[in-house]
Amino acid sequence: MTTATIGSRYQVVIPSRERKLLGLKPHAKVLVEAKHDFLIVRPYRAKLRGLGKALADGQDATDYVKKLRKEWEARN
């Protein structure tokens, strides 16, 4: 367990080790829950919907689009 500090604007920086373990990136959404005397913060994993959900195969959407762009550039 790692200690973090609440800033003057009530922001908490998630320590590097924990970010890496959970695969969190800047602007990632997290779920926050207060339960008894605990504060629970966990990654928000939105389920993909629509036609492309099977194509992404669980990848981060940004990484998936970058991969597609590289494939398209290789074709030209």
C-alpha positions as protocol buffer text, in pm:
chain_id: "A"
residue {
  index: 1
  type: MET
  ca { x: 0 y: 0 z: 0 }
}
residue {
  index: 2
  type: THR
  ca { x: 127 y: 345 z: -93 }
}
residue {
  index: 3
  type: THR
  ca { x: 52 y: 683 z: 63 }
}
residue {
  index: 4
  type: ALA
  ca { x: -86 y: 967 z: -151 }
}
residue {
  index: 5
  type: THR
  ca { x: -164 y: 1328 z: -57 }
}
residue {
  index: 6
  type: ILE
  ca { x: -482 y: 1524 z: -123 }
}
residue {
  index: 7
  type: GLY
  ca { x: -396 y: 1861 z: -279 }
}
residue {
  index: 8
  type: SER
  ca { x: -562 y: 2196 z: -211 }
}
residue {
  index: 9
  type: ARG
  ca { x: -808 y: 2131 z: -497 }
}
residue {
  index: 10
  type: TYR
  ca { x: -891 y: 1783 z: -356 }
}
residue {
  index: 11
  type: GLN
  ca { x: -690 y: 1607 z: -627 }
}
residue {
  index: 12
  type: VAL
  ca { x: -503 y: 1285 z: -552 }
}
residue {
  index: 13
  type: VAL
  ca { x: -212 y: 1163 z: -763 }
}
residue {
  index: 14
  type: ILE
  ca { x: -221 y: 786 z: -806 }
}
residue {
  index: 15
  type: PRO
  ca { x: 132 y: 657 z: -742 }
}
residue {
  index: 16
  type: SER
  ca { x: 330 y: 531 z: -1042 }
}
residue {
  index: 17
  type: ARG
  ca { x: 346 y: 169 z: -924 }
}
residue {
  index: 18
  type: GLU
  ca { x: -32 y: 145 z: -890 }
}
residue {
  index: 19
  type: ARG
  ca { x: -93 y: 322 z: -1224 }
}
residue {
  index: 20
  type: LYS
  ca { x: 129 y: 72 z: -1401 }
}
residue {
  index: 21
  type: LEU
  ca { x: -32 y: -228 z: -1228 }
}
residue {
  index: 22
  type: LEU
  ca { x: -378 y: -111 z: -1339 }
}
residue {
  index: 23
  type: GLY
  ca { x: -276 y: 19 z: -1681 }
}
residue {
  index: 24
  type: LEU
  ca { x: -404 y: 371 z: -1611 }
}
residue {
  index: 25
  type: LYS
  ca { x: -317 y: 647 z: -1855 }
}
residue {
  index: 26
  type: PRO
  ca { x: -376 y: 1025 z: -1844 }
}
residue {
  index: 27
  type: HIS
  ca { x: -745 y: 1119 z: -1866 }
}
residue {
  index: 28
  type: ALA
  ca { x: -855 y: 764 z: -1779 }
}
residue {
  index: 29
  type: LYS
  ca { x: -1186 y: 738 z: -1597 }
}
residue {
  index: 30
  type: VAL
  ca { x: -1200 y: 579 z: -1252 }
}
residue {
  index: 31
  type: LEU
  ca { x: -1487 y: 478 z: -1027 }
}
residue {
  index: 32
  type: VAL
  ca { x: -1476 y: 622 z: -674 }
}
residue {
  index: 33
  type: GLU
  ca { x: -1676 y: 475 z: -388 }
}
residue {
  index: 34
  type: ALA
  ca { x: -1684 y: 562 z: -18 }
}
residue {
  index: 35
  type: LYS
  ca { x: -1757 y: 254 z: 191 }
}
residue {
  index: 36
  type: HIS
  ca { x: -1744 y: 273 z: 571 }
}
residue {
  index: 37
  type: ASP
  ca { x: -1405 y: 437 z: 635 }
}
residue {
  index: 38
  type: PHE
  ca { x: -1253 y: 335 z: 300 }
}
residue {
  index: 39
  type: LEU
  ca { x: -1221 y: 521 z: -27 }
}
residue {
  index: 40
  type: ILE
  ca { x: -1220 y: 275 z: -315 }
}
residue {
  index: 41
  type: VAL
  ca { x: -1079 y: 389 z: -650 }
}
residue {
  index: 42
  type: ARG
  ca { x: -1087 y: 146 z: -940 }
}
residue {
  index: 43
  type: PRO
  ca { x: -1051 y: 167 z: -1317 }
}
residue {
  index: 44
  type: TYR
  ca { x: -1365 y: 231 z: -1517 }
}
residue {
  index: 45
  type: ARG
  ca { x: -1373 y: -23 z: -1797 }
}
residue {
  index: 46
  type: ALA
  ca { x: -1640 y: 86 z: -2041 }
}
residue {
  index: 47
  type: LYS
  ca { x: -1774 y: -192 z: -2254 }
}
residue {
  index: 48
  type: LEU
  ca { x: -1737 y: -127 z: -2624 }
}
residue {
  index: 49
  type: ARG
  ca { x: -2063 y: -108 z: -2813 }
}
residue {
  index: 50
  type: GLY
  ca { x: -2155 y: -103 z: -3177 }
}
residue {
  index: 51
  type: LEU
  ca { x: -2007 y: -251 z: -3491 }
}
residue {
  index: 52
  type: GLY
  ca { x: -1640 y: -215 z: -3396 }
}
residue {
  index: 53
  type: LYS
  ca { x: -1653 y: -383 z: -3055 }
}
residue {
  index: 54
  type: ALA
  ca { x: -1536 y: -721 z: -3191 }
}
residue {
  index: 55
  type: LEU
  ca { x: -1256 y: -560 z: -3390 }
}
residue {
  index: 56
  type: ALA
  ca { x: -1078 y: -390 z: -3099 }
}
residue {
  index: 57
  type: ASP
  ca { x: -1026 y: -722 z: -2913 }
}
residue {
  index: 58
  type: GLY
  ca { x: -1008 y: -549 z: -2573 }
}
residue {
  index: 59
  type: GLN
  ca { x: -734 y: -302 z: -2673 }
}
residue {
  index: 60
  type: ASP
  ca { x: -724 y: 60 z: -2565 }
}
residue {
  index: 61
  type: ALA
  ca { x: -919 y: 255 z: -2830 }
}
residue {
  index: 62
  type: THR
  ca { x: -636 y: 503 z: -2891 }
}
residue {
  index: 63
  type: ASP
  ca { x: -380 y: 225 z: -2941 }
}
residue {
  index: 64
  type: TYR
  ca { x: -621 y: 45 z: -3174 }
}
residue {
  index: 65
  type: VAL
  ca { x: -672 y: 353 z: -3393 }
}
residue {
  index: 66
  type: LYS
  ca { x: -295 y: 417 z: -3407 }
}
residue {
  index: 67
  type: LYS
  ca { x: -244 y: 57 z: -3521 }
}
residue {
  index: 68
  type: LEU
  ca { x: -507 y: 96 z: -3794 }
}
residue {
  index: 69
  type: ARG
  ca { x: -353 y: 422 z: -3916 }
}
residue {
  index: 70
  type: LYS
  ca { x: -11 y: 257 z: -3946 }
}
residue {
  index: 71
  type: GLU
  ca { x: -165 y: -26 z: -4149 }
}
residue {
  index: 72
  type: TRP
  ca { x: -340 y: 224 z: -4377 }
}
residue {
  index: 73
  type: GLU
  ca { x: -20 y: 427 z: -4426 }
}
residue {
  index: 74
  type: ALA
  ca { x: 171 y: 110 z: -4516 }
}
residue {
  index: 75
  type: ARG
  ca { x: -78 y: 44 z: -4796 }
}
residue {
  index: 76
  type: ASN
  ca { x: -14 y: 380 z: -4965 }
}
